[in-house]
């Protein structure tokens, strides 16, 4: 056989997005891409009937336009309909807000989400 007879196609391998990645993406979109994520922690969570994870994320909205987007983010979060395959957001709360004015307007928001695995 001719050596060129075995031709392989290169497959691009794409990293699989985790639940944490999907949470980050959803929250960044909710913040109108104006916030910068400072931290994200994820801990397993379980009760007698449910299992899932608790996520805590901190965002920095810097500048007047970003602060306005951050204020809309805070107002919209409790009623936001998340679309995370295989998971249900049971709770989404703003746990801390720091509003700074000097040297420039800045809003630092910490949010906590409880995700349950959808059976």
DRENMARDREN-307359 format. One record per residue: residue number from 0; residue in three letters; x, y negated, z of N, C-alpha, C in turn. Coordinates in steps of 0.1 Angstrom, whole numbers, plus 2048, in hexadecimal, padded with zeros to 3 digits. Example, Ala and Ser with C-alpha at 12.3 -4.5 7.8 and 13.67 -1.06 7.14 Angstrom:
! DRENMARDREN-307359
> pos  code  n_xx  n_yy  n_zz  ca_xx  ca_yy  ca_zz  c_xx  c_yy  c_zz
> 0  ALA  884  839  84E  87B  82D  84E  884  821  84E
> 1  SER  880  816  847  889  80B  847  881  800  84F
! end
This chain:
! DRENMARDREN-307359
> pos  code  n_xx  n_yy  n_zz  ca_xx  ca_yy  ca_zz  c_xx  c_yy  c_zz
> 0  UNK  808  80C  800  800  800  800  809  7F4  800
> 1  UNK  803  7EA  7FA  80A  7DD  7F9  809  7D6  807
> 2  UNK  814  7D0  80C  814  7CA  819  80A  7BF  81A
> 3  UNK  806  7B8  810  7FC  7AE  811  7ED  7B3  811
> 4  UNK  7EC  7C0  810  7DF  7C6  810  7D8  7C5  81E
> 5  UNK  7DF  7C3  828  7DA  7C2  836  7DB  7B3  83A
> 6  UNK  7D0  7AC  837  7D0  79E  83A  7C7  79C  846
> 7  UNK  7CC  795  84F  7C4  792  85C  7C0  783  85C
> 8  UNK  7B5  781  861  7B1  773  863  7B4  76F  871
> 9  UNK  7BA  763  872  7BD  75E  880  7B0  759  886
> 10  UNK  7AE  75D  892  7A2  759  899  7A6  74F  8A4
> 11  UNK  79F  744  8A3  7A2  739  8AD  79B  73E  8BB
> 12  UNK  7A4  73F  8C5  79E  742  8D2  79B  735  8D9
> 13  UNK  78F  735  8DE  78A  729  8E5  788  72D  8F4
> 14  UNK  78D  725  8FC  78C  728  90B  77D  728  90E
> 15  UNK  779  731  916  76B  732  91A  768  727  925
> 16  UNK  75D  720  923  75A  716  92D  754  71C  939
> 17  UNK  758  718  944  753  71D  951  747  715  955
> 18  UNK  740  71A  960  735  712  965  73A  705  96A
> 19  UNK  746  704  970  74B  6F8  975  74D  6EE  969
> 20  UNK  752  6F3  95E  754  6EA  952  747  6E5  94E
> 21  UNK  73D  6ED  94E  72F  6E9  949  729  6DE  953
> 22  UNK  72C  6E0  960  727  6D6  96A  72E  6C9  967
> 23  UNK  73B  6C9  965  743  6BD  963  73E  6B6  956
> 24  UNK  73C  6BD  94C  737  6B8  93F  729  6B1  941
> 25  UNK  720  6B8  947  713  6B2  949  713  6A6  951
> 26  UNK  71B  6A5  95C  71C  699  964  723  68E  95D
> 27  UNK  72D  691  955  733  686  94E  72A  680  943
> 28  UNK  721  688  93D  717  683  934  70D  67B  93B
> 29  UNK  709  67F  947  6FF  678  94F  705  66A  953
> 30  UNK  712  66A  955  718  65D  958  71C  655  94C
> 31  UNK  716  658  941  718  651  934  727  650  930
> 32  UNK  72F  65A  934  73D  65B  931  745  64F  936
> 33  UNK  73F  649  940  746  63D  946  74E  640  952
> 34  UNK  74B  64C  958  752  650  965  75E  659  962
> 35  UNK  768  658  96A  773  660  969  772  66A  975
> 36  UNK  773  677  972  772  681  97D  77F  681  985
> 37  UNK  77E  67F  992  78A  67F  99B  78D  68C  9A1
> 38  UNK  782  694  9A4  784  6A1  9AA  778  6A9  9A8
> 39  UNK  77A  6B7  9A9  76F  6C0  9A7  773  6CD  9B0
> 40  UNK  76A  6D0  9B9  76D  6DC  9C1  760  6E5  9BF
> 41  UNK  763  6F2  9BF  758  6FC  9BD  75A  707  9C8
> 42  UNK  74F  70A  9CF  74F  715  9D9  744  71E  9D6
> 43  UNK  746  72B  9D8  73B  735  9D7  731  732  9E1
> 44  UNK  724  735  9DE  719  733  9E8  710  73F  9E6
> 45  UNK  70A  743  9F1  701  74E  9F1  6F7  74E  9FD
> 46  UNK  6EB  752  9FA  6E1  754  A05  6DD  763  A04
> 47  UNK  6D3  766  A0B  6CE  774  A0B  6C8  777  9FD
> 48  UNK  6C2  76E  9F6  6BB  770  9E9  6C2  76A  9DD
> 49  UNK  6CB  760  9DF  6D1  75A  9D4  6E0  759  9D5
> 50  UNK  6E7  758  9CA  6F5  755  9CA  6F8  74A  9C0
> 51  UNK  703  744  9C1  707  739  9B8  714  732  9BD
> 52  UNK  714  725  9BB  720  71D  9BF  71C  70F  9C2
> 53  UNK  724  709  9CB  722  6FB  9CF  72E  6F3  9C9
> 54  UNK  72A  6E8  9C2  734  6E0  9BC  734  6D2  9C2
> 55  UNK  740  6CD  9C4  741  6BF  9C9  74B  6B8  9BF
> 56  UNK  746  6AD  9B9  74D  6A5  9B0  74E  697  9B3
> 57  UNK  759  690  9B1  75B  682  9B3  75E  67B  9A6
> 58  UNK  757  670  9A4  758  668  997  75C  65A  99B
> 59  UNK  764  654  992  768  646  994  762  63E  988
> 60  UNK  75A  634  98A  754  62C  980  75B  61E  982
> 61  UNK  765  61B  979  76D  60E  97A  769  604  970
> 62  UNK  766  5F8  974  762  5ED  96B  753  5EA  96C
> 63  UNK  74F  5DF  968  741  5DB  969  737  5E4  962
> 64  UNK  73B  5E8  955  732  5F0  94D  732  5FE  953
> 65  UNK  73D  603  958  73E  611  95D  736  611  96B
> 66  UNK  737  606  973  730  606  97F  721  606  97D
> 67  UNK  71C  5FF  973  70E  600  96F  70A  60E  96B
> 68  UNK  712  615  963  710  622  95F  70F  62B  96C
> 69  UNK  718  629  975  719  631  981  70C  62F  98A
> 70  UNK  707  623  98A  6FA  621  991  6EF  628  98B
> 71  UNK  6EF  628  97D  6E4  630  976  6E6  63F  979
> 72  UNK  6F3  644  97A  6F6  651  97D  6F0  655  98A
> 73  UNK  6F2  64D  994  6ED  650  9A2  6DE  651  9A2
> 74  UNK  6D8  648  99B  6C9  648  99A  6C3  654  993
> 75  UNK  6CA  658  989  6C5  663  980  6C8  671  986
> 76  UNK  6D3  673  98E  6D8  680  992  6CD  689  998
> 77  UNK  6C5  684  9A2  6BC  68D  9A9  6B2  694  9A0
> 78  UNK  6AE  68D  995  6A3  692  98C  6A9  697  97F
> 79  UNK  6B6  698  97D  6BC  69C  971  6BA  6AB  96E
> 80  UNK  6B6  6AE  962  6B4  6BC  95D  6C1  6C1  957
> 81  UNK  6C8  6C9  95F  6D4  6CF  95A  6D2  6DB  951
> 82  UNK  6DA  6DD  947  6D9  6E8  93E  6E6  6F0  93F
> 83  UNK  6E7  6F8  949  6F3  701  94B  6EF  70F  949
> 84  UNK  6F2  715  93E  6EE  723  93C  6F1  72D  947
> 85  UNK  6E6  734  94B  6E8  73E  956  6E7  739  964
> 86  UNK  6E5  72B  965  6E5  725  972  6D9  71B  973
> 87  UNK  6D5  71A  980  6CB  710  983  6D1  706  98D
> 88  UNK  6D0  6FA  98B  6D4  6F0  995  6C9  6EE  99F
> 89  UNK  6CB  6F3  9AB  6C1  6F3  9B6  6C2  6E6  9BD
> 90  UNK  6CD  6E0  9BE  6CF  6D3  9C5  6D9  6CB  9BF
> 91  UNK  6D7  6BE  9BD  6E1  6B4  9B8  6DF  6A8  9C0
> 92  UNK  6E9  6A5  9C8  6E8  699  9D1  6F5  690  9D0
> 93  UNK  6F3  684  9D3  6FE  67A  9D4  702  67B  9E3
> 94  UNK  70E  67F  9E6  712  680  9F4  71A  675  9F9
> 95  UNK  720  66D  9F0  728  661  9F4  729  657  9E9
> 96  UNK  729  64A  9EC  72B  63F  9E3  733  635  9E9
> 97  UNK  73E  631  9E2  746  626  9E6  746  61B  9DB
> 98  UNK  741  60F  9DE  740  604  9D4  74A  5FA  9D8
> 99  UNK  754  5F8  9CF  75F  5EE  9D2  75E  5E3  9C8
> 100  UNK  762  5D7  9CC  761  5CB  9C4  76E  5C5  9C0
> 101  UNK  778  5C7  9C8  785  5C1  9C6  790  5CC  9C4
> 102  UNK  799  5CB  9BA  79B  5C0  9B1  791  5C0  9A5
> 103  UNK  78A  5CB  9A3  780  5CC  998  775  5D5  99D
> 104  UNK  769  5D3  997  75E  5DC  99C  761  5EA  999
> 105  UNK  75D  5F2  9A3  760  601  9A3  756  608  9AB
> 106  UNK  752  613  9A6  748  61C  9AD  74D  62A  9AE
> 107  UNK  74F  62F  9BA  754  63D  9BB  748  645  9C1
> 108  UNK  744  64F  9BA  738  657  9BD  73C  666  9BF
> 109  UNK  738  66B  9CA  73A  67A  9CD  72C  680  9CC
> 110  UNK  72B  68B  9C4  71F  693  9C3  721  6A1  9C7
> 111  UNK  716  6A7  9CB  716  6B5  9CF  70B  6BC  9C8
> 112  UNK  70E  6C8  9C1  704  6D0  9BA  704  6DE  9BF
> 113  UNK  6F9  6E4  9C1  6F7  6F2  9C4  6F1  6F9  9B8
> 114  UNK  6F9  702  9B2  6F5  70A  9A7  6F2  718  9AB
> 115  UNK  6E6  71D  9A6  6E2  72B  9A9  6E3  732  99C
> 116  UNK  6E8  73F  99D  6E9  747  991  6DB  74B  98D
> 117  UNK  6D7  74A  981  6CA  74D  97B  6CA  75C  978
> 118  UNK  6C1  763  97E  6C0  771  97D  6B9  775  970
! end
